[in-house]
């Protein structure tokens, strides 16, 4: 899927390279809004499903923790119920207290383990989602940087070539020896630009 993202970015760059410049501007281009919107919409559709999945899990972190707390509370309530049943009989009261305390401690230990596991799982999932998203963004950033640098180099070469041609035209005109209002008008236009 990331290959298609790179292809779409290449398509956007190619499209921008083929756009015409606005009149009297060296930096602004004319863009067909529908074409660029289509490319951007496709790029958005190609966002990997894993990112969405991890975002959903991170968003459900609170629900996972609440569920774990509810399970822990239910275990403690069950243990308390067992204590109440055991202590109702006078003869076995001592054993009931001992057993009840063991059950409560076991329930607390299990509840603590469930909560710790839930926190650790949620944290690991969140960290994984962040790392994966960051690596994708870094990759896209690198591609854009490379393409921007290449485009800037091509533009610099084009401007250098145009300036060379302009200077050659100026030299040829001066060799022709044209003087007067026509030469002054051309110089004024160049200065105004």
Secondary structure per residue as TSV (DSSP state, phi and psi in degrees):
chain	resnum	aa	ss	phi	psi
A	1	X	-	360.0	-34.4
A	2	X	H	-67.4	-27.1
A	3	X	H	-63.5	-39.5
A	4	X	H	-66.8	-35.6
A	5	X	H	-61.8	-44.1
A	6	X	H	-62.9	-39.8
A	7	X	H	-62.6	-42.1
A	8	X	H	-64.3	-41.9
A	9	X	H	-62.4	-41.7
A	10	X	H	-60.9	-42.5
A	11	X	H	-61.1	-42.3
A	12	X	H	-62.5	-43.9
A	13	X	H	-65.1	-44.0
A	14	X	H	-60.2	-43.3
A	15	X	H	-60.8	-45.4
A	16	X	H	-63.0	-39.8
A	17	X	H	-63.4	-29.6
A	18	X	H	-87.9	-8.0
A	19	X	S	-70.1	147.8
A	20	X	-	-83.7	151.3
A	21	X	B	-77.0	149.9
A	22	X	-	-66.5	149.1
A	23	X	T	-56.7	138.4
A	24	X	T	63.4	28.2
A	25	X	-	-138.7	140.6
A	26	X	S	-103.1	-5.0
A	27	X	S	-124.5	-19.6
A	28	X	-	-100.3	138.3
A	29	X	B	-120.7	161.8
A	30	X	-	-97.8	124.8
A	31	X	-	-118.9	137.1
A	32	X	-	-79.2	111.2
A	33	X	H	-59.2	-40.6
A	34	X	H	-62.8	-43.4
A	35	X	H	-65.1	-45.7
A	36	X	H	-69.1	-35.3
A	37	X	H	-63.4	-40.0
A	38	X	H	-62.4	-43.6
A	39	X	H	-64.4	-42.2
A	40	X	H	-68.0	-39.5
A	41	X	H	-63.0	-41.5
A	42	X	H	-65.1	-38.6
A	43	X	H	-61.2	-42.1
A	44	X	H	-64.6	-38.2
A	45	X	H	-67.7	-23.8
A	46	X	T	-88.6	6.5
A	47	X	S	-61.7	127.3
A	48	X	-	-55.1	140.8
A	49	X	H	-61.5	-27.8
A	50	X	H	-61.0	-38.6
A	51	X	H	-61.6	-45.4
A	52	X	H	-63.0	-40.5
A	53	X	H	-62.8	-46.3
A	54	X	H	-65.4	-37.9
A	55	X	H	-63.3	-39.9
A	56	X	H	-64.1	-43.1
A	57	X	H	-65.0	-42.8
A	58	X	H	-61.1	-41.0
A	59	X	H	-67.3	-25.7
A	60	X	T	-91.2	7.3
A	61	X	H	-56.1	-44.5
A	62	X	H	-62.3	-40.1
A	63	X	H	-64.1	-39.3
A	64	X	H	-63.3	-44.1
A	65	X	H	-66.4	-40.3
A	66	X	H	-64.8	-39.7
A	67	X	H	-62.6	-41.9
A	68	X	H	-64.6	-40.8
A	69	X	H	-65.7	-38.7
A	70	X	H	-64.3	-42.7
A	71	X	H	-61.6	-42.9
A	72	X	H	-62.9	-43.2
A	73	X	H	-65.5	-38.4
A	74	X	H	-63.2	-39.2
A	75	X	H	-65.4	-41.2
A	76	X	H	-65.3	-41.4
A	77	X	H	-63.4	-41.1
A	78	X	H	-61.4	-42.8
A	79	X	H	-62.6	-41.7
A	80	X	H	-64.2	-38.5
A	81	X	H	-63.3	-41.2
A	82	X	H	-64.2	-37.1
A	83	X	H	-62.0	-46.1
A	84	X	H	-60.1	-40.4
A	85	X	H	-66.9	-43.1
A	86	X	H	-67.9	-36.6
A	87	X	H	-82.5	-5.5
A	88	X	T	-69.2	-24.4
A	89	X	S	-94.6	118.9
A	90	X	S	-62.0	-39.7
A	91	X	T	-65.6	-33.6
A	92	X	T	-104.4	21.4
A	93	X	H	-58.6	-45.7
A	94	X	H	-62.3	-47.0
A	95	X	H	-64.8	-35.0
A	96	X	H	-63.8	-44.5
A	97	X	H	-61.0	-45.0
A	98	X	H	-62.4	-48.0
A	99	X	H	-63.5	-42.2
A	100	X	H	-61.5	-44.5
A	101	X	H	-62.1	-38.9
A	102	X	H	-64.3	-43.1
A	103	X	H	-64.0	-43.9
A	104	X	H	-62.3	-44.1
A	105	X	H	-64.2	-41.5
A	106	X	H	-63.8	-43.3
A	107	X	H	-63.3	-42.4
A	108	X	H	-62.7	-42.6
A	109	X	H	-62.1	-44.8
A	110	X	H	-65.1	-41.5
A	111	X	H	-63.0	-43.1
A	112	X	H	-61.4	-42.5
A	113	X	H	-62.4	-43.3
A	114	X	H	-61.8	-46.2
A	115	X	H	-62.5	-45.1
A	116	X	H	-62.1	-42.8
A	117	X	H	-63.1	-42.4
A	118	X	H	-63.1	-44.6
A	119	X	H	-62.1	-44.1
A	120	X	H	-64.8	-44.1
A	121	X	H	-62.7	-46.7
A	122	X	H	-62.0	-41.2
A	123	X	H	-66.0	-42.8
A	124	X	H	-65.4	-41.2
A	125	X	H	-64.2	-45.2
A	126	X	H	-61.2	-46.4
A	127	X	H	-62.4	-41.4
A	128	X	H	-62.3	-42.5
A	129	X	H	-64.1	-41.5
A	130	X	H	-65.0	-44.9
A	131	X	H	-62.7	-44.2
A	132	X	H	-64.2	-45.4
A	133	X	H	-61.6	-43.1
A	134	X	H	-62.7	-40.2
A	135	X	H	-67.2	-38.2
A	136	X	H	-64.7	-45.3
A	137	X	H	-63.2	-38.4
A	138	X	H	-64.0	-41.0
A	139	X	H	-64.1	-45.4
A	140	X	H	-64.0	-41.5
A	141	X	H	-60.9	-40.9
A	142	X	H	-64.3	-43.0
A	143	X	H	-62.1	-45.9
A	144	X	H	-63.2	-43.1
A	145	X	H	-60.9	-44.7
A	146	X	H	-62.3	-46.8
A	147	X	H	-67.4	-36.6
A	148	X	H	-65.1	-41.5
A	149	X	H	-63.8	-43.2
A	150	X	H	-64.3	-42.0
A	151	X	H	-64.0	-41.8
A	152	X	H	-61.9	-40.8
A	153	X	H	-63.8	-43.9
A	154	X	H	-63.2	-40.9
A	155	X	H	-64.3	-42.5
A	156	X	H	-61.0	-41.2
A	157	X	H	-64.7	-40.4
A	158	X	H	-64.2	-45.2
A	159	X	H	-64.2	-38.8
A	160	X	H	-63.4	-42.4
A	161	X	H	-64.2	-44.4
A	162	X	H	-62.5	-40.7
A	163	X	H	-65.0	-38.4
A	164	X	H	-63.9	-44.5
A	165	X	H	-63.9	-41.9
A	166	X	H	-60.6	-45.9
A	167	X	H	-62.8	-38.5
A	168	X	H	-64.5	-41.0
A	169	X	H	-61.6	-42.5
A	170	X	H	-61.7	-43.1
A	171	X	H	-63.0	-44.0
A	172	X	H	-63.3	-39.1
A	173	X	H	-66.0	-39.7
A	174	X	H	-68.0	-30.5
A	175	X	H	-68.2	-30.1
A	176	X	H	-70.6	-22.7
A	177	X	T	76.3	28.1
A	178	X	-	-75.0	128.9
A	179	X	-	-130.4	168.2
A	180	X	S	108.0	-155.5
A	181	X	H	-66.3	-36.1
A	182	X	H	-64.1	-43.6
A	183	X	H	-67.6	-40.0
A	184	X	H	-65.0	-38.5
A	185	X	H	-63.6	-42.8
A	186	X	H	-63.4	-42.0
A	187	X	H	-64.9	-39.5
A	188	X	H	-63.9	-42.1
A	189	X	H	-62.7	-39.9
A	190	X	H	-66.3	-40.7
A	191	X	H	-66.5	-40.9
A	192	X	H	-66.2	-34.5
A	193	X	-	-69.0	360.0
